[in-house]
Each structure stands twice: as C-alpha cells, then as structure tokens.
Amino acid sequence: MGEGSAAPSFSDAWIIDYVNRVLAGSQRSIHAEMNRGLGVLATVASTAPLMGMLGTVIGIVHDGFRGCIGSRAMCMAAHANGISEALMSTGLGLLVALPALWSFNYFTERLEHLDLEVANSSMELTTYLVLRVSRLPTTPPTSPQ
C-alpha cells in the first residue's frame, strides 16, 4: 500500500451481514457433507425386503410348477421344502434391511442434532459480534501530541 492509500472501511452492519452469510454457507456445506451416504442407506433399507420377497415369489413359482409324481402327501412335503428354501431370501432381505434402517435413523438423528448445534453456535457468534461491535467507539481515539 502506498502512503496515501487508506484501508477500506466497512460498516458494522455490512460486517455482521457478511459473517452471517459465511456462517450460513458453512452450515450448508457441513450439512451436505454429513448427509452424503444417507440416501444409499435409505435405499438399501427400503429395497432389501422387496428383493427378498421377489426371491421368495420366484422360488415358490419355480417350485410350484415342477411336476410332482407321487402321492399327494409326498408332493406337499416337496412343496413345503421348496417354500421354506424360498423364504430364506425374505429372511436375508430383512437381515440386510434392519441394520440399514437402524443406521439410517441413527445417522439422520445425529445429523439433525449437529445441524441444531451448528445453528446455535452461529447464532452465539453473531450475537457476540453484534454486542462487541456496539461497544466499539465510533471515532478512533486521538493520541495526545
């Protein structure tokens, strides 16, 4: 800077508004980063049981259309065995979906808590700046000569 140039002066309101905008941008950035991956958990939690049910239906239909030669009791036993095998896919779907759902709910709750903490911290910082700026003298003190 040259000798004749002065530092730019900003009003107190402009500084506080600028700080609020920076804090809001940081809040959005933190939320987006922490929200990353929750969509995958939600998708797994909602589609895994459906995939298990699809496997069960396919297994039952496949087993049901096999020809059964023998007595009625023997055919029923063969179908019951096929149905129990087909239900394994439903069980596996639920085994995948439940932990994914629990994880999704846990991380969503943690994200909401973090959002609240960040908003409260931002509000506290802004309040501190407003109080600090309001206590500053409006004219710079003159030094005795």
NORPE-V24112 format. One record per backbone hydrogen bond with DSSP energy under -0.5 kcal/mol. NH is the residue of the N-H (numbers start at 1). CO is the residue of the C=O. Records with the same first field share a line. If there is no record, write none. Layout:
NH: CO, CO
//
This chain:
15: 11
16: 12
17: 13
18: 14
19: 15
20: 16
21: 17
22: 18
23: 19
24: 20
25: 21
26: 22
27: 23
28: 24
29: 25
30: 26
31: 27
32: 28
33: 29
34: 30
35: 31
36: 32
38: 35
39: 35
41: 37
42: 38
43: 39
44: 40
45: 41
46: 42
47: 43
48: 44
51: 47
52: 48
53: 49
54: 50
55: 51
56: 52
57: 53
58: 54
59: 55
60: 56
61: 57
62: 58
63: 59
64: 60
65: 61
66: 63
69: 67
70: 68
75: 71
76: 72
77: 73
78: 74
79: 75
80: 76
81: 77
82: 78
83: 79
84: 80
85: 81
86: 82
87: 83
88: 84, 85
89: 86
90: 86
91: 87
92: 88
93: 89
94: 90
95: 91
96: 92
97: 93
98: 94
99: 95
100: 96
101: 97
102: 98
103: 99
104: 100
105: 101
106: 102
107: 103
108: 104
109: 105
110: 106
111: 107
112: 108
113: 109
114: 110
115: 111
116: 112
117: 113
118: 114
119: 115
120: 116
121: 117
122: 118
123: 119
124: 120
125: 121
126: 122
127: 123
128: 124
129: 125
130: 126
131: 127
132: 128
133: 129
134: 130
135: 131
136: 132, 133
//
